[in-house]
């Protein structure tokens, strides 16, 4: 079980002027631990206690193959704004078709929105642990290369969440992100 509390500052989407702070609470539960023949499987809820602006749910599987870690998941809500597929849970019940986009006042649990919406999005990532290598400045160890495909279009970053749902200007140009992460071991807690 992992729990995260976030406090973020953002443009006030209700008035379009000034900044406002937003608190959110996330939880991730590991359903299955990784083993030789199967991946770790988790289910997560983002901003499910709060305003719901960053609300999203996901199911993901992750498996390590030597220095390569592979993750594949399916996201709803904020994580399901890339319309990859119809929400598969609508096969169980039509109540999963509609997701309430009303912004709460914070501190309330929004169970009625969990895993709901017209669409669900695929997301995934690769993380490669680069072997130690020498440079003229010394040996580099703990470097990881990452690439991910996101299911979040960031549609609500600009344009006034949730009032404006058309002609929003804040959508991402690419759902692929990449980068390098370096941990020198001094503060590595995990």
TORKOL-4160 file (C-alpha; in steps of 0.2 Angstrom, whole numbers, padded with zeros to 4 digits, m for minus):
190
<pt num="1" X="0000" Y="0000" Z="0000"/>
<pt num="2" X="0006" Y="0017" Z="m0005"/>
<pt num="3" X="m0002" Y="0033" Z="0000"/>
<pt num="4" X="0002" Y="0051" Z="m0007"/>
<pt num="5" X="m0004" Y="0068" Z="m0001"/>
<pt num="6" X="m0001" Y="0082" Z="m0014"/>
<pt num="7" X="m0003" Y="0101" Z="m0012"/>
<pt num="8" X="m0002" Y="0110" Z="m0029"/>
<pt num="9" X="m0004" Y="0128" Z="m0034"/>
<pt num="10" X="m0012" Y="0131" Z="m0051"/>
<pt num="11" X="m0021" Y="0144" Z="m0061"/>
<pt num="12" X="m0039" Y="0147" Z="m0054"/>
<pt num="13" X="m0049" Y="0138" Z="m0068"/>
<pt num="14" X="m0066" Y="0144" Z="m0060"/>
<pt num="15" X="m0062" Y="0162" Z="m0062"/>
<pt num="16" X="m0048" Y="0162" Z="m0074"/>
<pt num="17" X="m0038" Y="0174" Z="m0063"/>
<pt num="18" X="m0025" Y="0172" Z="m0050"/>
<pt num="19" X="m0019" Y="0156" Z="m0042"/>
<pt num="20" X="m0027" Y="0143" Z="m0030"/>
<pt num="21" X="m0020" Y="0129" Z="m0021"/>
<pt num="22" X="m0027" Y="0111" Z="m0022"/>
<pt num="23" X="m0025" Y="0096" Z="m0011"/>
<pt num="24" X="m0026" Y="0079" Z="m0016"/>
<pt num="25" X="m0024" Y="0061" Z="m0009"/>
<pt num="26" X="m0019" Y="0046" Z="m0019"/>
<pt num="27" X="m0018" Y="0028" Z="m0015"/>
<pt num="28" X="m0010" Y="0013" Z="m0024"/>
<pt num="29" X="m0013" Y="m0005" Z="m0019"/>
<pt num="30" X="m0002" Y="m0020" Z="m0025"/>
<pt num="31" X="m0014" Y="m0034" Z="m0029"/>
<pt num="32" X="0000" Y="m0046" Z="m0035"/>
<pt num="33" X="0018" Y="m0046" Z="m0031"/>
<pt num="34" X="0030" Y="m0049" Z="m0046"/>
<pt num="35" X="0037" Y="m0066" Z="m0047"/>
<pt num="36" X="0047" Y="m0076" Z="m0060"/>
<pt num="37" X="0033" Y="m0079" Z="m0071"/>
<pt num="38" X="0020" Y="m0065" Z="m0068"/>
<pt num="39" X="0021" Y="m0046" Z="m0066"/>
<pt num="40" X="0016" Y="m0036" Z="m0051"/>
<pt num="41" X="m0001" Y="m0029" Z="m0053"/>
<pt num="42" X="m0008" Y="m0013" Z="m0044"/>
<pt num="43" X="m0024" Y="m0003" Z="m0044"/>
<pt num="44" X="m0023" Y="0015" Z="m0040"/>
<pt num="45" X="m0034" Y="0030" Z="m0036"/>
<pt num="46" X="m0028" Y="0048" Z="m0039"/>
<pt num="47" X="m0036" Y="0063" Z="m0030"/>
<pt num="48" X="m0051" Y="0052" Z="m0025"/>
<pt num="49" X="m0052" Y="0063" Z="m0009"/>
<pt num="50" X="m0052" Y="0081" Z="m0014"/>
<pt num="51" X="m0058" Y="0092" Z="m0028"/>
<pt num="52" X="m0056" Y="0078" Z="m0041"/>
<pt num="53" X="m0048" Y="0090" Z="m0053"/>
<pt num="54" X="m0033" Y="0077" Z="m0054"/>
<pt num="55" X="m0045" Y="0062" Z="m0052"/>
<pt num="56" X="m0040" Y="0046" Z="m0061"/>
<pt num="57" X="m0040" Y="0028" Z="m0058"/>
<pt num="58" X="m0028" Y="0014" Z="m0065"/>
<pt num="59" X="m0024" Y="m0004" Z="m0066"/>
<pt num="60" X="m0006" Y="m0008" Z="m0071"/>
<pt num="61" X="0006" Y="m0022" Z="m0073"/>
<pt num="62" X="0025" Y="m0021" Z="m0071"/>
<pt num="63" X="0038" Y="m0034" Z="m0074"/>
<pt num="64" X="0057" Y="m0032" Z="m0073"/>
<pt num="65" X="0068" Y="m0041" Z="m0086"/>
<pt num="66" X="0086" Y="m0039" Z="m0080"/>
<pt num="67" X="0090" Y="m0020" Z="m0082"/>
<pt num="68" X="0074" Y="m0017" Z="m0091"/>
<pt num="69" X="0057" Y="m0013" Z="m0081"/>
<pt num="70" X="0041" Y="m0014" Z="m0092"/>
<pt num="71" X="0025" Y="m0006" Z="m0086"/>
<pt num="72" X="0008" Y="m0007" Z="m0095"/>
<pt num="73" X="m0009" Y="0000" Z="m0089"/>
<pt num="74" X="m0026" Y="0006" Z="m0092"/>
<pt num="75" X="m0032" Y="0022" Z="m0085"/>
<pt num="76" X="m0049" Y="0031" Z="m0082"/>
<pt num="77" X="m0053" Y="0049" Z="m0077"/>
<pt num="78" X="m0038" Y="0061" Z="m0079"/>
<pt num="79" X="m0028" Y="0046" Z="m0084"/>
<pt num="80" X="m0041" Y="0041" Z="m0098"/>
<pt num="81" X="m0042" Y="0057" Z="m0108"/>
<pt num="82" X="m0034" Y="0049" Z="m0123"/>
<pt num="83" X="m0048" Y="0040" Z="m0131"/>
<pt num="84" X="m0040" Y="0024" Z="m0135"/>
<pt num="85" X="m0055" Y="0013" Z="m0132"/>
<pt num="86" X="m0072" Y="0012" Z="m0125"/>
<pt num="87" X="m0072" Y="0010" Z="m0106"/>
<pt num="88" X="m0072" Y="m0009" Z="m0104"/>
<pt num="89" X="m0082" Y="m0008" Z="m0088"/>
<pt num="90" X="m0097" Y="m0003" Z="m0098"/>
<pt num="91" X="m0099" Y="m0021" Z="m0103"/>
<pt num="92" X="m0103" Y="m0025" Z="m0085"/>
<pt num="93" X="m0115" Y="m0010" Z="m0082"/>
<pt num="94" X="m0120" Y="0006" Z="m0092"/>
<pt num="95" X="m0118" Y="0016" Z="m0076"/>
<pt num="96" X="m0099" Y="0016" Z="m0080"/>
<pt num="97" X="m0102" Y="0026" Z="m0096"/>
<pt num="98" X="m0104" Y="0043" Z="m0087"/>
<pt num="99" X="m0091" Y="0052" Z="m0077"/>
<pt num="100" X="m0096" Y="0067" Z="m0066"/>
<pt num="101" X="m0085" Y="0082" Z="m0070"/>
<pt num="102" X="m0091" Y="0093" Z="m0056"/>
<pt num="103" X="m0077" Y="0099" Z="m0046"/>
<pt num="104" X="m0079" Y="0096" Z="m0027"/>
<pt num="105" X="m0075" Y="0108" Z="m0013"/>
<pt num="106" X="m0061" Y="0096" Z="m0007"/>
<pt num="107" X="m0061" Y="0084" Z="0007"/>
<pt num="108" X="m0075" Y="0073" Z="0000"/>
<pt num="109" X="m0074" Y="0056" Z="m0007"/>
<pt num="110" X="m0080" Y="0054" Z="m0025"/>
<pt num="111" X="m0084" Y="0036" Z="m0026"/>
<pt num="112" X="m0098" Y="0039" Z="m0040"/>
<pt num="113" X="m0084" Y="0044" Z="m0052"/>
<pt num="114" X="m0072" Y="0029" Z="m0050"/>
<pt num="115" X="m0068" Y="0020" Z="m0065"/>
<pt num="116" X="m0081" Y="0029" Z="m0075"/>
<pt num="117" X="m0081" Y="0038" Z="m0092"/>
<pt num="118" X="m0084" Y="0035" Z="m0110"/>
<pt num="119" X="m0066" Y="0030" Z="m0113"/>
<pt num="120" X="m0051" Y="0022" Z="m0105"/>
<pt num="121" X="m0033" Y="0025" Z="m0111"/>
<pt num="122" X="m0018" Y="0014" Z="m0112"/>
<pt num="123" X="m0002" Y="0020" Z="m0104"/>
<pt num="124" X="0015" Y="0012" Z="m0102"/>
<pt num="125" X="0033" Y="0014" Z="m0100"/>
<pt num="126" X="0051" Y="0007" Z="m0101"/>
<pt num="127" X="0065" Y="0010" Z="m0089"/>
<pt num="128" X="0082" Y="0004" Z="m0092"/>
<pt num="129" X="0096" Y="0004" Z="m0079"/>
<pt num="130" X="0111" Y="0009" Z="m0088"/>
<pt num="131" X="0127" Y="0000" Z="m0083"/>
<pt num="132" X="0140" Y="0009" Z="m0074"/>
<pt num="133" X="0152" Y="0018" Z="m0086"/>
<pt num="134" X="0168" Y="0029" Z="m0085"/>
<pt num="135" X="0169" Y="0047" Z="m0089"/>
<pt num="136" X="0184" Y="0059" Z="m0088"/>
<pt num="137" X="0175" Y="0066" Z="m0072"/>
<pt num="138" X="0173" Y="0049" Z="m0064"/>
<pt num="139" X="0162" Y="0034" Z="m0064"/>
<pt num="140" X="0144" Y="0036" Z="m0067"/>
<pt num="141" X="0132" Y="0024" Z="m0058"/>
<pt num="142" X="0114" Y="0024" Z="m0055"/>
<pt num="143" X="0108" Y="0032" Z="m0072"/>
<pt num="144" X="0091" Y="0026" Z="m0079"/>
<pt num="145" X="0084" Y="0030" Z="m0096"/>
<pt num="146" X="0065" Y="0031" Z="m0096"/>
<pt num="147" X="0051" Y="0032" Z="m0110"/>
<pt num="148" X="0033" Y="0033" Z="m0107"/>
<pt num="149" X="0016" Y="0034" Z="m0116"/>
<pt num="150" X="0004" Y="0044" Z="m0106"/>
<pt num="151" X="m0015" Y="0042" Z="m0106"/>
<pt num="152" X="m0017" Y="0060" Z="m0099"/>
<pt num="153" X="m0020" Y="0074" Z="m0113"/>
<pt num="154" X="m0018" Y="0087" Z="m0100"/>
<pt num="155" X="m0034" Y="0095" Z="m0107"/>
<pt num="156" X="m0039" Y="0104" Z="m0091"/>
<pt num="157" X="m0022" Y="0113" Z="m0088"/>
<pt num="158" X="m0029" Y="0128" Z="m0097"/>
<pt num="159" X="m0047" Y="0132" Z="m0102"/>
<pt num="160" X="m0056" Y="0132" Z="m0085"/>
<pt num="161" X="m0060" Y="0115" Z="m0078"/>
<pt num="162" X="m0073" Y="0109" Z="m0079"/>
<pt num="163" X="m0083" Y="0123" Z="m0087"/>
<pt num="164" X="m0075" Y="0123" Z="m0104"/>
<pt num="165" X="m0074" Y="0106" Z="m0113"/>
<pt num="166" X="m0072" Y="0112" Z="m0131"/>
<pt num="167" X="m0058" Y="0122" Z="m0139"/>
<pt num="168" X="m0046" Y="0119" Z="m0125"/>
<pt num="169" X="m0029" Y="0126" Z="m0128"/>
<pt num="170" X="m0019" Y="0115" Z="m0115"/>
<pt num="171" X="m0018" Y="0098" Z="m0123"/>
<pt num="172" X="m0002" Y="0090" Z="m0125"/>
<pt num="173" X="0007" Y="0089" Z="m0142"/>
<pt num="174" X="0014" Y="0071" Z="m0139"/>
<pt num="175" X="0009" Y="0058" Z="m0127"/>
<pt num="176" X="0027" Y="0051" Z="m0127"/>
<pt num="177" X="0039" Y="0057" Z="m0113"/>
<pt num="178" X="0057" Y="0053" Z="m0111"/>
<pt num="179" X="0071" Y="0057" Z="m0099"/>
<pt num="180" X="0085" Y="0052" Z="m0088"/>
<pt num="181" X="0086" Y="0049" Z="m0070"/>
<pt num="182" X="0101" Y="0049" Z="m0059"/>
<pt num="183" X="0103" Y="0043" Z="m0041"/>
<pt num="184" X="0120" Y="0045" Z="m0034"/>
<pt num="185" X="0116" Y="0033" Z="m0019"/>
<pt num="186" X="0117" Y="0047" Z="m0006"/>
<pt num="187" X="0099" Y="0049" Z="m0003"/>
<pt num="188" X="0092" Y="0033" Z="m0011"/>
<pt num="189" X="0079" Y="0026" Z="0001"/>
<pt num="190" X="0072" Y="0013" Z="m0010"/>
